[in-house]
Each structure stands twice: as C-alpha cells, then as structure tokens.
C-alpha cells in the first residue's frame, strides 16, 4: 500500500502538555518593549483558539478515509498538539484582555464570523485547503522564529519566548499533516493555491484588526513612530514577513510539499535545548 504520509520517519508529532506562567509578561510590552511588535504577536494569539478548532475539525472530517496507519497516527498527534495550543492561547488571551483592558468578545467575534462564513459557503475539501494553507503560513513563520538569526532572539521576555518556541516547534513537526490529508482526499493543486491567497488576506486583516484595537486601547494608535517601527518590523530588510516571503511563494509551485523545506535540524536544536534528545538517547 502506498503511503499517504510524506512526513519524514525521523519526525515525531508528539503532543506536549505544557503550561506557561505568562501573566506578568502580558501586563507589559513583552516584545522588545515595543507596542507594535507586542500587539502583532498578541493579535496572532487571539486567532489561535478558534482557528485551531477549525483546523482540527477540517482534518478530522476526512480522518475516516485515511488508510495509511502512519498518517492516521499523525492526525492524532496533530489534533493533540493543536488542542494544547488552543488551550494555552485561550488562557493567554483571557489573561491578556483582563490585564490590558482589551475587548475579547470584539476581537474573537470578528474571527468567529469569518469562520462561520467559511463553514457556510466552503465545501469540506475547500475548508481543508484553507487549513493546509494556514498551516503553511504558521510553519514558515515557525521556521523563521526558531532560526539562529530570528528577530525574536534576545528581544523577547523569556517566558513568552518559551511559549512561542514550543508552539513553533510543534507547528513544524505537524506542518504536512493537513496537507497530506488534503492530497489523500483528492484536493487539487489549483484549489490549494487559491486557498493560500484567500487565507492570507483574511489572516492579515484579522491580525491587523487586533493590532489596531490593542494600540487604540493602549493610547498609542496615532503615534507615527509606532507605525514607522511596525512597518520596518514587518516589511523592512530582516522584517518578519519579508523573511518568509520566498518560503511563502514556494507554495505556488506545482508539486510542492511542506517537507521540501527540511527543518529537522531546527527541530533537533530546539529539542536539544529542551533536553528531549538527551532523554531519547538515555532511553
């Protein structure tokens, strides 16, 4: 039987049940002491609990059609990892909004309406295509975040660094699961590429909506220096979005697969820092 999974054998999709004590960090601008940089990542966090439920649901919809035991196990690992991410970012978002006076109902309500429209107007395979596309975005952002020259290195509160690195590592581990399920379910290349264009637009609008809300509540929305620095942070040479542009574009190649970007070395480096590789070797 031909394998439906194309995740390397060496990569284990292991749900890690971790909790993070980040309340003191969230009460202030934890990224480089800068309001825009902090708001950008806080706004990303707002999208995760509802977004990851959508991902889990879209993959599970096709789980019964998967015949490859390896991919079946990876689906279970994917759902476990995303479930823990959802829980931790829900706690993150609750604490953030309580400590800083942000309107969580407003922030999550915008995303909730977008997801409701997606479920109403998109077929299950189109929803899975959107999931695969968003998993591509999170995977390449994760790769950038864990790279030695990451803008986050040395600029982020240690407790927040630990949470975002954990999330990034697991996003890289399971980056091909939704993609492989999509292919096994008969998804086309045209639909896959179209989904990335659509998903990118809605994700960017959702994050920027969150950034604007947070900066307004912080009383910093109309400071030109905040937006000038924010533009550089995103789009200047070395900016977090400019850094991932080549990897983002690769998704539009015919025959693309997420593991054509081999990030196993970055995963090993992170695991070594967590003591996981030493534990495996000792076992």
Beta strands, then each sheet from edge to edge (+ up, - down):
end
